[in-house]
């Protein structure tokens, strides 16, 4: 896998590229992860497509948003479109995990002409807020932003301290934790700090409500499949139950593993994804 750094209109998007096929795949990771999320699937194979595994803004090695900006979910749609058009891609396959899956779905709904297929991994629909709670959502976001402004960066004595902290919040093994987190860490003098923008942990100031989410799903025309971990997050299965009737011929696959099943059952997930893209690629 080869590193890349693409300058778009607003950001420097870093990531890893693998493959030399004519068809393009863009892989989108989950919240607080980075492009290393896809390394177990791609490290030991020769894909027939060209994969661009990106770091979202504020994650991994990509640019942070400016000091006066925040991380709205809808802005990732803009970032993705900017990346695709900067590189001049006409039509791509999208593979997204967790938050990246939600970005992939909404992008495919808005820009169907650019998308050949969508693979969701442990993510479907959107995280929503009921319309009657919109003011409370915004209030909490504003108050949380004020608290974080005064919070100092945390310094760690070793990378292992960071790995141990992440291990408390995931079912990944030590090898996969280290694989993910090494891209989110930089050394400052003798200490280590996270490269992820602290503002990513701010409460969201705005979310779609359920009706808006359904409206977006109905616009999704690209062939789509969902890969679920047998021990994955319950909210993903709840979203699937809530929204499945609005998708057009959504294919569902179950594999061993948890929320990061694409890292834990990497070979099987890659086979499912590549087969699906072949079925829905260029004639």
C-alpha positions in Angstrom: 0.0 0.0 0.0 1.4 3.3 -1.1 0.8 6.7 0.7 -0.8 9.6 -1.1 -1.4 13.2 -0.3 -4.1 14.9 -2.4 -4.6 18.7 -2.2 -8.3 19.5 -2.6 -9.9 22.9 -2.5 -9.9 23.0 1.3 -7.9 20.1 2.7 -4.8 17.9 2.3 -6.3 14.4 2.2 -3.8 11.7 3.1 -4.3 8.0 2.7 -3.1 4.7 1.2 -3.5 3.5 -2.3 -3.3 -0.1 -3.6 -4.0 -1.8 -6.9 -3.8 -0.7 -10.5 -7.2 -1.6 -12.0 -9.2 0.8 -14.1 -12.1 0.9 -11.7 -11.8 3.1 -8.6 -12.7 2.2 -5.0 -12.8 4.8 -2.2 -12.7 3.4 1.3 -14.1 5.5 4.1 -13.2 4.7 7.7 -15.2 5.1 11.0 -15.2 7.9 13.6 -11.7 8.4 15.3 -10.2 5.6 13.1 -8.2 6.2 9.9 -7.3 4.5 6.6 -5.3 1.8 8.5 -8.8 0.3 9.2 -8.6 -1.3 5.7 -5.1 -2.6 5.9 -6.0 -6.2 7.1 -8.2 -6.6 4.0 -5.7 -5.2 1.5 -2.2 -5.9 2.8 -1.7 -9.4 1.4 -3.8 -9.3 -1.8 -3.6 -7.9 -5.3 -7.0 -6.2 -5.8 -8.3 -6.0 -9.4 -9.5 -2.5 -8.6 -7.6 0.6 -7.5 -8.3 1.4 -3.9 -8.0 4.8 -2.3 -8.3 4.5 1.5 -8.5 8.0 2.8 -8.2 9.7 6.2 -11.2 11.9 6.8 -10.5 15.5 7.8 -9.3 15.7 11.4 -8.3 12.0 11.4 -5.0 10.3 10.8 -2.7 12.5 8.7 -5.3 14.6 6.9 -5.8 18.3 7.6 -7.8 19.6 10.5 -10.6 22.0 9.9 -9.8 25.6 10.6 -10.1 26.9 14.2 -13.5 28.5 13.6 -15.0 25.4 11.9 -16.5 22.2 13.4 -17.1 18.7 12.2 -20.6 18.4 10.8 -21.5 15.0 9.3 -22.8 16.6 6.0 -19.4 18.3 5.4 -17.8 14.9 4.9 -20.1 14.6 1.8 -18.5 17.8 0.5 -15.0 16.5 1.3 -15.7 13.3 -0.5 -17.1 15.0 -3.6 -14.1 17.4 -3.6 -11.7 14.4 -3.5 -13.5 12.6 -6.3 -13.7 15.6 -8.6 -10.1 16.8 -7.8 -8.8 13.4 -9.1 -11.2 13.5 -12.1 -13.0 10.2 -11.3 -16.2 9.7 -13.3 -17.7 6.9 -11.3 -16.5 5.0 -8.2 -17.3 2.2 -5.9 -17.7 3.2 -2.2 -16.8 1.1 0.8 -17.5 2.6 4.2 -17.2 1.4 7.7 -19.4 2.8 10.5 -19.5 6.6 10.1 -17.8 6.1 6.7 -20.7 3.8 5.7 -23.2 6.6 6.6 -21.1 9.0 4.5 -21.0 6.6 1.6 -24.8 6.1 1.7 -25.6 9.8 1.8 -23.1 10.6 -0.9 -24.5 7.9 -3.2 -28.0 9.3 -2.6 -26.9 12.9 -3.5 -24.5 12.0 -6.3 -25.8 8.8 -7.9 -24.1 9.6 -11.2 -20.7 9.2 -9.5 -21.4 5.8 -7.8 -21.3 2.3 -9.2 -21.9 0.4 -5.9 -21.9 0.9 -2.2 -20.7 -1.5 0.5 -21.7 -0.7 4.0 -19.7 -2.3 6.9 -21.4 -2.1 10.3 -23.1 1.2 9.4 -26.5 2.0 7.8 -28.8 4.9 7.6 -27.9 7.9 9.8 -27.6 8.8 13.4 -30.7 10.9 13.9 -32.2 13.3 16.4 -36.0 13.6 16.8 -37.2 17.0 15.5 -38.6 17.9 18.9 -35.1 17.6 20.4 -33.3 19.9 17.9 -32.9 22.8 20.4 -31.5 20.5 23.1 -29.1 19.0 20.6 -27.8 22.4 19.6 -27.6 23.7 23.2 -25.5 20.7 24.3 -23.2 21.2 21.3 -22.6 24.8 22.1 -21.9 24.1 25.8 -19.6 21.2 24.9 -17.6 23.3 22.5 -17.0 25.9 25.3 -15.7 23.2 27.6 -13.3 21.8 25.1 -11.8 25.2 24.3 -10.3 25.2 27.7 -9.1 21.6 27.7 -5.4 21.1 27.3 -3.9 18.5 25.0 -3.0 15.2 26.8 0.5 13.9 26.6 1.3 10.2 26.9 4.7 8.7 28.0 4.5 5.9 25.5 2.5 4.7 22.5 1.5 1.7 24.6 -0.4 4.0 26.9 -2.5 5.1 23.9 -3.0 1.6 22.7 -4.2 0.5 26.2 -6.6 3.4 26.3 -8.1 2.5 22.9 -8.3 -1.2 23.9 -10.7 -0.3 26.7 -13.3 0.9 24.1 -13.0 -1.8 21.4 -13.1 -5.5 20.9 -10.1 -5.4 18.6 -7.0 -7.4 19.6 -3.7 -5.8 20.5 -2.3 -6.1 17.0 -5.2 -4.4 15.3 -5.4 -1.6 18.0 -1.7 -0.8 17.4 -2.3 -0.9 13.6 -5.0 1.6 13.9 -3.6 3.9 16.5 -0.1 4.2 15.2 -1.4 6.5 12.4 -3.2 8.7 15.0 -0.1 9.3 17.0 2.9 11.7 16.7 5.8 12.2 19.0 6.4 15.6 20.7 9.8 15.7 22.4 9.8 12.6 24.6 6.0 12.3 24.8 3.3 11.3 22.4 0.0 13.0 21.4 -2.9 12.1 19.2 -3.1 13.6 15.7 -6.9 13.5 15.7 -8.5 16.9 16.1 -10.0 17.2 19.6 -13.0 18.9 18.1 -14.1 15.6 16.7 -15.4 14.8 20.2 -17.7 17.8 20.3 -21.4 17.0 20.3 -22.9 17.3 16.9 -24.8 20.6 16.5 -27.2 19.2 13.9 -28.5 15.8 12.9 -31.1 14.7 10.4 -34.4 13.5 11.9 -35.8 10.1 10.9 -38.0 11.5 8.1 -35.0 13.2 6.5 -32.9 10.0 6.8 -35.7 8.0 5.1 -35.9 10.7 2.3 -32.2 10.3 1.6 -32.3 6.5 1.6 -35.1 6.5 -1.0 -32.7 8.4 -3.3 -30.1 5.7 -3.2 -30.2 3.9 -6.6 -26.7 2.3 -6.7 -26.5 -1.5 -5.9 -25.7 -1.8 -2.2 -24.7 -4.4 0.4 -24.3 -4.4 4.1 -21.7 -6.5 6.0 -22.6 -7.1 9.6 -20.4 -8.5 12.3 -22.1 -11.3 14.3 -21.0 -9.5 17.5 -21.3 -6.0 16.0 -23.0 -2.9 17.5 -26.7 -3.3 18.4 -27.6 0.2 17.0 -26.5 -0.9 13.5 -29.0 -3.8 13.6 -31.6 -1.5 15.0 -31.1 0.9 12.2 -31.3 -1.9 9.7 -34.6 -3.0 11.1 -35.9 0.6 11.0 -34.8 1.4 7.5 -34.4 -1.8 5.5 -37.8 -1.4 3.8 -36.6 1.9 2.2 -33.6 0.4 0.5 -33.7 -0.9 -3.1 -32.6 -4.5 -3.0 -30.1 -4.2 -0.2 -27.9 -7.3 0.1 -27.1 -8.4 3.7 -24.1 -10.5 4.7 -23.1 -11.7 8.1 -19.5 -12.5 9.1 -17.7 -13.3 12.3 -16.4 -10.4 14.3 -17.5 -7.3 16.0 -17.9 -3.7 14.9 -14.6 -3.9 13.1 -15.4 -7.2 11.4 -13.6 -6.1 8.3 -10.4 -6.2 10.3 -11.3 -9.4 12.2 -12.7 -11.4 9.2 -10.6 -9.5 6.7 -10.2 -12.2 4.0 -13.9 -13.0 3.9 -15.0 -9.4 3.8 -12.6 -8.6 1.0 -13.9 -11.5 -1.1 -17.5 -10.4 -0.6 -16.7 -6.8 -1.4 -14.6 -7.6 -4.5 -17.2 -10.0 -5.8 -20.0 -7.4 -5.3 -18.0 -4.7 -7.2 -17.3 -7.1 -10.0 -21.0 -7.9 -10.4 -21.8 -4.1 -10.5 -18.8 -2.7 -12.3 -18.2 -1.7 -15.9 -19.7 -3.9 -18.6 
